[in-house]
Amino acid sequence: MKDILRPIYQERASQSNTLGVLMVEKRQKSSHTTDTFDVILLVIVKEADQPLLIKHYTYNDQKAAMHIVTEAHLKEWLLLGTNRKIFEWLQNAKVLFDRNEYVANLNTELREFPFYGRKVKMGLEFAKLLRRYVDGKGLFEKKQFLDAYNHVVHSLHHLARLSVIENGLHPELTVWHQVKQIEPEIFKLYEELVNSEETLEKRLELLFLASEFMIHSRTKIGSEHLLMILNHKKYWTFNEIMNEEELIPYSVDLGVLLEYLIDKGLVDVVSLETKGQGIFHRCYQVSDKLL
């Protein structure tokens, strides 16, 4: 298959816009890594009209896919974790073309996992964890136990990913395998939720108590990135925070995270007068205690 695809990837490699070409081959009969394709060609480019272009090819009884992704979109995948397979692709791929050692440097950066990148990813996972916890607890209090269960499972998954990142690793597709070795307490929580013979209500009640402690113990590392950005100004409106470039990835989870930090005394509310009598703009600043 590689020989059949050679003219395709060589054409891409000859273009000045191409930074790297990688090939991922299916290792097992039903490989989830390559979405059942026999070969994945990953082409990284500087710029393109669309951030991701995917082409499918077939030859005899084999099939291949070529993913042409811009450098900016690849960085977004790596930061937000929106394409979990990309880490396996970069780690296991055969490098067919590497302009100025771009791919080699990228893999080195992934292995070293710079601390700032870790802080951002921990902040995003912490915000998602809080959102799932808050929504799940709300449903639990309404006795909507099955819907609450769904949120708790997701919250534990974000807690697991946060733990992996905290330990300087990238969360893989097999995140529970990683967590079992790194932080067995979280793995045990997951097992108890899934396998316990207690009633669903009792399982959820215990999990919310345990999760509350886990969240509290990770508040400092989970909020470090957001507080660092907020510290750049005396105070912010919510719209300013929401549209700050580095905070845009927090998206719909930003409000929940901010209210949690206010509750914990890490962020203060600043009231500014409006033209309406008795109505104030609600602004936010890093608590004086942290300055």
N, C-alpha and C positions, 0 to 999 in steps of 0.2 A: 504493500500500500504506500509506503514511504516513497518508493521510486515513481509510482504513478502520480503522487502529489508534488514531486520535485519541481516541475515547471511552474506550478502555482506558487509555491513559497519562494522559489528563486526570483520570480518576477517581483514579488513583494520586497524581498531583500535588496533588490537593485534600486529601489526607490529611496531617495534621500530622506523622505518623511518617516521611514521605518526605523524604529529603535531596536527592535528585537523580534525574532521568530522562534517560537518554541513548539515542540511536539510532545503531546501526551498520548501514550498508547494504552489501550485497554489491557489490563493485566489478568482479569478474570472473566469468566463467561458472562456474568451479569454485573458489570462494574458500574456502581453509582457515580464514580468519579468522572467518567466520561459520558454520563447520561446514555449508556449502552452503545455509544459510537465506538468504532474500532480505533479511530485516531481523532484527536483534537489538535488543530493548529491554532496557536495563540499568536496573533500578530499585534505587536504594540507599536502605535504610531504617535507622532507628536501631535498632529491635529487631523481632524476629519469633519466632513459635513454633518455626520451624526456620530455620537459618542461610542456606539456599538453597532457593528454590522456583522451578521452571522450568515454564512453560506453553507449549504449542505451539498455533499457530493456522494456519489455511489459508484462502485466498480465491482462487477460480478456480484458476490454476495457480501461485500464489505461496504461500510459507510463511514464517511468522515465529515467533520464540521470545522469550518474556519471561523474563528472569532477575531474580528479586527476591532481593537479597542484603543481609544485615545489614552495618552498618559494620564490626563486629568481624571478620566473616568476610572481607570485602574486604581489610582490613588484613592478615589472615593470608595471603591469596593474595599480596599485594604483598611481604610479608616472606619467605615460604617459597618463593615461585615455583612454587606448586602449580597455578596456572592461568596459563600463559604468555601466553594470548591477552588477558588483562585489560589488559596494558600497551598493546597495539594498540587495544583497544576505547576506553580512556580517551583515547588520543592522537588517534584518528581519528573519534571519535563526534561527532554533532551534539547539543549540549546542548538538550534540550527544556524542562527545568525545573531550576532551581538555587536551592535555599533558602539564603539568607544567604551566597551565593557558596561553598557547600561544595565543589562540583565544581571551580570555578576555583582555590580554595586547594589542593585535592588535586593538581591538575595542576601547580601551581607547586611544590609540595613534591616531586613526582616529578621535575620538571626539575632542581631544585636538588640533589636526592638528599642529604639531610642526612648528615653524616659518621658519626653514630652508627648510622643505618640501614645505611650501607655496611659498618661494622665487623661488625654482626650478620650480614648476608648473606655477607660474606667468611668469617666463622667457620663458617657452615653449609656453604658450598661446600667449604671446606678440609677439614672433617670428612668430607663425602661423598667427596671426592677421596682422602683417606687410606684410607677403608673399601674403596673399589674397588681401590686400589693394593695394599693388604695382601692382600685376598681373591684378587686376580688373581695376585699373586706366589706365593701358596700353591699355587694351581692349576697355575701354570707349573712349580713345583718338582716337582709330581706328574706332570708331562708331560701334563696335560690342557689342551692348547694352544688348542683351540677355545673352551672355557669361559674360559680366561685372556684370550683375545682379546676376548671380550665385555666383561669387566671393564675391560680397558685402554681400549677405545673409550669406555666410560662415564667412566672416570677422566680421559681427555683432555677430554671434554665439560665436566666439572666444573672442570678447569683453565682451560678457555677462558672459562667463565662467571666464574670468579674473576678472571681477567685483565680482563674487561670491567668488572666492578664496581670493581676496583682503579683503573681509569681514570675512575671517576666516572659510568659509564653503566649503564643497566639492560640485562641480557641480553635480547635479543629472540628470536623464534622462529628467525631467521636468524643464530644466534650465530656460526657459522663465517665468515659474511660480515663480521661486526663484527671478529672476531679477526684475520682476514687483513689488515685495515687497521691494527689497534691493535698486535698482537704477532705478526708473521709467523712467528717461530720456533716458536710453538705450532702454527700452521696447518701448517707444514712437517712437524712431528712426525706430525700426523694424516695428511697426504698420504703420508708414508713408510710408515706402518702399513698404509694401505689399498692403495697402488699399487706398493709396492716388489716387485721380482722375487726378493728373498731368500726363503728358506724361512720359514714362519710362526714356527718356533722362533727363528730368527736375528732376525727383525723384533721379536719380543716381547722378546728379550734386550736389544736396543739400546734399545727403548722404556722398559724398566724402569730402565736406567741413566740415560737422559735424564730420565725422570719423577722419579727420586730427587733429581736436582739441582734440578729445577723446584720440587719440594715443599720441599726444604731452604731454597731461596732465598725462599720465601713463608711460612715458619714464623712469623715475627714478626707479619706482618699477619693471618695466618690464625688465630692464637691470641690476638690482642689482646683480643677481646671476652670469651672464656672466662676469661682470666687476670684481667681487670678485675673480673669478678664474683667469682671465687675470692678476690680480694684483700680482699673485704669482711669475711672472717672469718679467724681464725688457722688453722683447719684444718676440713676437711669429710669426712664419710663419703660413700661413693659414692651412697648413697640420697638424702642431702641435696642433692648436686649434681644428681642425676637429676630431683629434684622441685622444684628452684628454678625459679620461674616463667619467668625469662628464658632458662633453659637447656633447658627442656622440648623446644623444637624440634630440639635436637641428637639426641634420641631414641636409636636403636640405634647411632649412630655415636659416641656420647659416650665409650664405653669405649676404643675404638681411638684416638681423639684424645688421651685422657688418658694412655694408655700411651706414645704417641709423645712427648708433652711430658715425661714422666718420663725417657724414653730420651735426650732432648735436654737434660736438666738444667734445664728451665723449671718443672717441678713436682717437689716432693719428697714422698716417702712418709713418713708419720708412723705409728709403731706404738704403739697404746694397749693397755694390759693388759685382759684379759677375766678372767672368773672361772675359766676353764680354764687350767691350768698350761701355760706354753709357747705358748699361743695368743693372738694379738694382733689387735685391730681394725686394719684397714688404712685409714688416713685420708690425706688429701691437702692440701697447702698450696703456695702459690706459692713458688718457690725463693728463698732468702735472697739469691741473686745479683741478683735483679730488684728487691729492695726498697731 
